[in-house]
Amino acid sequence: MSRVASLGSTADKEEEIEDSNVSLAAQSLNLQELDSRLYLAPTAQLWRPIGARGVFGGQILGQALVAASREMPPEFKCHSLHAYFLLAGNAEQNIVYYVEVLARGKTYARCNVVASQRNKRIFGMLVSFVRDGATGPTHCKPMPQVPPPEELSTIEELTRKLIESPTASQRVKEGIRQQHGNATLDVWPVDPVQYWHHFAQFSKPAVHEAGETRCMWVRTKEKLDDDENLHRCVAAFASDRFLLGSARVGHNLGRNSPIQMMSLDHTMWFHRPFKADEPMLYVCHSPIARDGRAMTLADIYTKEGELAITVAQEGVFRDWKASSALKAKL
């Protein structure tokens, strides 16, 4: 594994990653400091997934949290964030992040982060930080019983099998090859079909219902330093990869189905320290989809079974024809 530096020093902020094999999840956190509370994400680092209308939302989310974390004393850790995606980010334009510190007390501190391109706001986020040390009663919802990652196949392993399979179409194989080089995370789906219907040949036949829970183990491909806020920034990046896709479960919708999906808002609560470079269990489900939107929720556990993160996201979930008729800017 490659190692990614912490968020702390000025040298770290402007240091270029020498290892060309370091994943996009790490590169996306390298912001340049322009001025006090002002940071730049150059176009060379921005990632637009194949088929997406703009920059990957999780990358913007993670970068915004990096910017916010740099404006806080190191003893303050992010415990919650509430974000809105306002416009699709253009991968051919630099993104500028401005951080406004709203309040800083002895225990809690809050700030507002705005991401802009050519003076147009594309993203806004409120972030709250806390200084550790408080005590009180505790409780925690237990982690579901699922097979450990050692007993499962990764997405890369499954896609490799699919490429080699004589039953897969040439179109499917080409789509896999295009996305294979962009892998930033190790992902072990508990039920591969819930992740992608083309994996049905590698799973036992099952009937999936809308709203049911899907689980997967996730970690970064690179080794990270011990900076807690760095791990939270990477977790923010990763969290946007899987939530909205949970709304497809039970609707017999593949990745190429004529459904428009994109994030509208995103909220995260961080409950305890964790390691994003170690396997974490994502337990995702969508309680409702209606009026062209889907609500998705996730509990994220450490491998030891401790609930570390709770995530909520609402996104566009509508027919492409309706989208075209509305001529939406999103």
C-alpha positions in Angstrom: 0.0 0.0 0.0 1.1 3.6 -0.7 1.1 6.0 2.2 -0.8 9.3 2.1 0.4 12.2 4.3 -1.8 13.8 7.0 -3.7 17.1 6.6 -1.4 18.9 9.1 1.6 20.8 7.7 2.0 23.3 4.9 4.4 20.9 3.2 1.8 18.2 3.3 -0.8 20.5 1.8 1.3 21.2 -1.3 3.3 18.0 -1.6 2.8 16.1 -4.8 2.2 12.4 -4.6 5.3 10.8 -6.2 3.8 7.3 -6.5 1.9 7.2 -9.8 -0.1 4.2 -8.6 -1.6 6.1 -5.6 -5.4 6.0 -5.9 -7.7 8.8 -6.9 -9.2 8.8 -3.3 -5.8 10.0 -2.1 -5.1 12.4 -4.9 -8.5 14.0 -4.4 -7.5 15.3 -0.9 -4.5 17.3 -2.2 -5.8 20.9 -2.0 -3.5 23.9 -2.6 -3.7 26.7 -0.1 -4.3 30.0 -1.9 -4.8 32.3 1.0 -6.3 32.3 4.5 -9.4 30.1 4.3 -9.1 29.7 0.6 -8.2 26.4 -1.2 -7.9 25.2 -4.8 -8.6 21.8 -6.3 -6.9 21.9 -9.8 -8.6 20.3 -12.8 -5.8 17.6 -13.0 -7.2 16.1 -9.8 -10.9 16.2 -10.6 -12.6 12.9 -11.5 -15.7 12.7 -13.6 -17.0 9.1 -13.6 -18.0 7.5 -16.9 -21.6 8.5 -17.7 -21.7 11.2 -15.0 -22.7 14.8 -15.8 -20.1 16.3 -13.5 -17.3 15.8 -11.0 -17.9 12.9 -8.6 -19.9 14.3 -5.6 -17.9 12.3 -3.1 -14.7 14.0 -4.2 -16.2 17.4 -3.7 -17.5 16.3 -0.3 -14.1 15.0 0.8 -12.2 18.0 -0.5 -14.6 20.4 1.3 -14.0 18.5 4.6 -10.2 18.7 4.0 -10.6 22.5 3.7 -12.7 22.8 6.8 -10.4 20.5 8.8 -7.4 22.7 8.0 -9.1 25.7 9.6 -9.5 23.9 12.9 -7.0 23.2 15.7 -5.8 19.6 15.5 -7.6 18.6 18.8 -10.9 19.3 17.1 -12.4 16.4 15.0 -15.4 16.5 12.7 -18.5 14.9 14.2 -21.1 15.9 11.6 -21.5 17.6 8.2 -24.6 18.6 6.2 -24.0 19.2 2.5 -26.0 20.3 -0.6 -25.0 19.7 -4.2 -26.1 22.8 -6.0 -24.8 22.4 -9.5 -22.8 19.7 -11.3 -19.1 20.4 -11.1 -17.2 20.9 -14.3 -14.1 18.6 -14.4 -12.4 21.1 -16.8 -12.5 24.0 -14.3 -10.7 24.4 -11.0 -12.7 24.3 -7.9 -12.2 26.9 -5.2 -13.2 26.3 -1.6 -13.8 29.1 0.9 -14.1 28.3 4.6 -16.0 30.6 7.0 -15.5 29.8 10.7 -18.9 30.5 12.3 -18.2 29.7 15.9 -15.4 28.2 18.0 -16.0 27.4 21.6 -14.2 25.3 24.2 -15.9 22.1 23.1 -17.6 22.7 19.7 -16.6 24.6 16.6 -18.6 25.1 13.4 -17.8 26.4 9.9 -19.4 26.8 6.5 -17.7 25.7 3.3 -18.6 26.9 -0.2 -17.2 25.4 -3.4 -17.3 27.6 -6.5 -16.3 27.4 -10.2 -15.9 30.7 -12.1 -17.8 32.6 -9.3 -20.8 30.1 -9.4 -21.5 28.2 -6.2 -21.7 24.5 -6.9 -21.7 23.1 -3.4 -22.3 24.2 0.2 -21.6 22.4 3.5 -22.0 23.1 7.2 -19.4 21.2 9.4 -19.3 20.8 13.1 -16.2 19.8 15.1 -15.8 18.6 18.7 -12.9 18.4 21.1 -12.8 14.9 22.6 -13.1 14.3 26.3 -16.7 14.4 27.2 -18.3 11.4 29.0 -21.8 10.1 29.4 -24.1 7.0 29.0 -23.4 5.0 25.9 -25.2 2.5 23.7 -24.7 1.2 20.1 -26.8 -0.8 17.6 -25.1 -4.1 16.9 -23.5 -4.9 13.5 -25.4 -7.3 11.3 -24.0 -10.8 11.0 -22.4 -11.1 7.6 -19.4 -13.0 6.2 -16.0 -11.3 6.7 -14.2 -9.9 3.7 -11.8 -12.8 3.7 -14.7 -15.1 2.6 -15.9 -12.8 -0.2 -14.7 -11.7 -3.6 -13.8 -8.1 -4.4 -15.5 -6.1 -7.2 -12.2 -6.3 -9.1 -12.1 -10.1 -8.8 -15.7 -10.4 -9.9 -15.3 -8.1 -12.9 -12.2 -10.0 -13.9 -14.2 -13.2 -13.9 -16.9 -11.4 -15.9 -14.4 -10.2 -18.6 -13.2 -13.8 -18.9 -16.8 -15.2 -19.0 -18.0 -16.3 -22.5 -21.6 -15.4 -21.5 -20.9 -11.7 -21.0 -21.6 -9.3 -23.9 -18.8 -7.3 -25.6 -20.5 -4.1 -24.5 -20.5 -5.2 -20.8 -16.8 -6.2 -21.1 -15.8 -2.9 -22.7 -17.7 -0.9 -20.0 -15.8 -2.9 -17.3 -12.4 -2.2 -19.0 -13.1 1.5 -19.1 -13.9 1.7 -15.4 -11.4 -0.8 -14.2 -8.5 1.7 -14.1 -10.5 4.1 -11.9 -10.7 1.7 -8.9 -10.0 3.7 -5.8 -11.3 1.3 -3.2 -11.3 -2.3 -2.3 -15.0 -3.4 -2.2 -16.4 -6.8 -1.1 -20.2 -7.0 -1.7 -21.9 -9.5 0.5 -24.5 -10.1 -2.3 -22.8 -9.2 -5.7 -26.2 -9.1 -7.5 -27.2 -6.2 -5.3 -24.2 -4.3 -6.5 -24.5 -5.2 -10.2 -27.0 -7.5 -11.9 -24.4 -8.9 -14.3 -22.8 -10.6 -11.3 -25.8 -13.0 -11.1 -23.8 -15.8 -12.5 -21.5 -15.7 -9.5 -24.3 -15.8 -6.9 -27.1 -18.0 -5.7 -30.5 -17.2 -7.2 -32.5 -14.8 -5.0 -35.4 -12.5 -5.1 -34.6 -8.9 -4.1 -37.3 -6.5 -2.8 -37.2 -2.7 -3.0 -35.9 -1.1 0.2 -34.0 -4.2 1.4 -30.6 -3.8 3.0 -27.4 -4.3 1.0 -24.0 -4.7 2.7 -20.5 -4.4 1.5 -17.0 -4.2 3.1 -15.0 -1.2 1.9 -11.4 0.1 2.5 -9.0 2.4 0.7 -6.3 0.8 -1.5 -3.6 3.0 0.0 -2.3 3.0 3.6 -3.2 6.3 5.3 -1.4 8.1 8.1 -3.0 8.2 11.6 -4.6 11.7 11.3 -8.3 11.1 12.3 -9.6 13.9 10.2 -7.8 12.5 7.1 -9.7 9.2 7.6 -13.0 11.1 7.9 -12.3 12.9 4.7 -11.6 9.7 2.9 -14.8 8.1 4.4 -16.7 11.1 3.1 -15.3 10.5 -0.4 -16.2 6.8 -0.2 -19.7 7.3 1.3 -21.1 8.9 -1.9 -20.1 5.8 -4.0 -22.7 3.4 -2.6 -25.7 5.1 -1.0 -27.9 6.1 -3.9 -27.3 2.8 -5.7 -29.2 1.1 -2.9 -32.4 2.6 -4.3 -32.0 0.4 -7.4 -32.2 -2.8 -5.3 -35.5 -4.7 -6.0 -36.4 -2.5 -9.1 -34.5 -4.7 -11.6 -32.5 -1.7 -12.6 -28.9 -2.2 -13.9 -26.2 0.4 -14.2 -27.3 1.1 -17.8 -31.0 1.4 -17.0 -32.7 4.7 -18.2 -32.8 6.2 -14.7 -31.1 9.4 -13.7 -29.4 9.3 -10.4 -27.4 12.1 -8.7 -26.9 13.4 -5.1 -29.0 16.3 -3.9 -27.8 16.4 -0.3 -25.6 14.4 2.0 -25.3 14.2 5.8 -22.8 12.3 7.9 -22.3 11.8 11.7 -19.0 10.5 12.9 -19.4 8.6 16.2 -15.9 7.3 17.0 -12.4 7.0 15.5 -11.9 4.5 12.7 -9.5 3.5 10.0 -10.7 4.0 6.5 -7.8 1.9 5.2 -9.1 -1.1 7.1 -12.3 -3.0 6.0 -15.5 -1.3 7.2 -19.0 -2.7 6.7 -21.5 -0.4 4.8 -25.1 -1.4 5.7 -27.2 0.6 3.2 -30.9 0.7 2.4 -33.5 3.0 0.8 -36.7 3.4 2.9 -38.6 5.3 0.2 -38.4 6.4 -3.4 -41.1 8.8 -4.6 -41.6 11.9 -6.9 -38.3 11.4 -8.7 -36.3 11.2 -5.5 -34.9 8.4 -3.3 -33.9 8.5 0.3 -31.0 6.4 1.4 -29.4 5.6 4.8 -26.3 3.8 5.9 -24.7 2.6 9.0 -20.9 2.0 8.7 -19.2 -0.3 11.1 -15.6 -1.1 11.9 -14.5 -4.7 11.4 -14.7 -5.1 15.2 -18.4 -4.4 15.0 -18.5 -0.8 16.4 -20.8 1.7 14.7 -18.5 4.4 13.5 -20.5 6.5 11.0 -24.2 7.2 10.1 -25.0 8.6 6.7 -28.2 10.0 5.1 -28.6 11.0 1.5 -31.4 12.1 -0.8 -30.9 12.0 -4.6 -32.5 12.3 -7.9 -34.1 9.0 -8.9 -36.2 9.5 -12.0 -36.7 8.4 -15.6 -34.3 10.0 -18.1 -37.2 11.0 -20.3 -38.8 13.0 -17.5 -35.4 14.5 -16.8 -35.0 15.6 -20.4 -38.5 17.1 -20.5 -37.8 19.2 -17.5 -34.5 20.4 -18.9 -33.1 20.4 -15.3 -29.8 22.1 -14.6 -28.9 19.3 -12.2 
